[in-house]
Each structure stands twice: as structure tokens, then as C-alpha cells.
């Protein structure tokens, strides 16, 4: 599922929305990702088939253990890349957020580790 928004984007969105301790609904995800509700409904059906979420029509969306793990890992990669783009390269906040979202899906574990090491050294 690599259309305008991918699986990780949806899981990350559900993960972040779920941190606010309220039920996550289709309209919340659509608003967060800036997509139309039918796109969210289609994506949720695929995520449910893959065992990453639990969702009933017109009900709340809940991540399974694996869905939560993927959402959390994706968000952490996003934060790391955002920090690197913002603090090291001086990219504007808005652009750093958008580009971190693009990069988080394709970055290797090795590169992620090197960025993390660099940021730790950069701080000191």
C-alpha cells in the first residue's frame, strides 16, 4: 500500500492520536493526515487485514501490539530525522517536519544509527 499515504503513515498517525487518551476515529485520522475519510476507511480495512489495527465501522480505531510497535518506531525515526534536519542543517520547522516524514520510511538502520551517534556527539 504505497499511495499518497503509506501503512506507516497511518500507524504513526493512529499512534500519535491515541497518545491523547481519547478514542481515535476515522475523521481524526483524515484530518491529521490531510486526506479524505474514504481514503482512511480503505487504508483501515487493509491495516485490519494485516492485523495491525482493530476497527469496526463507525467505531474507534485501536492499534494491535504489532501496530503500536510500528507506529512508535516510525514516530521515533521521524523525531530523530526532524532533530537532525532542524538542529544540524538548520532547515525550517515546517520543511523539516515534512521531509522527516518522507525520509522516515526509507532510512536504513545503519544510517539511522549514524545520525543518532552524530546527534549525541553534536550535543557535546
HELIX and SHEET records of a PDB file:
HELIX    1   1 UNK A    7  UNK A   18  1                                  12    
HELIX    2   2 UNK A   26  UNK A   33  1                                   8    
HELIX    3   3 UNK A   37  UNK A   49  1                                  13    
HELIX    4   4 UNK A   65  UNK A   83  1                                  19    
HELIX    5   5 UNK A   84  UNK A   88  3                                   5    
HELIX    6   6 UNK A   93  UNK A  103  1                                  11    
HELIX    7   7 UNK A  109  UNK A  123  1                                  15    
SHEET    1   A 2 UNK A  53  UNK A  55  0                                        
SHEET    2   A 2 UNK A  61  UNK A  63 -1                                        
END                                                                             
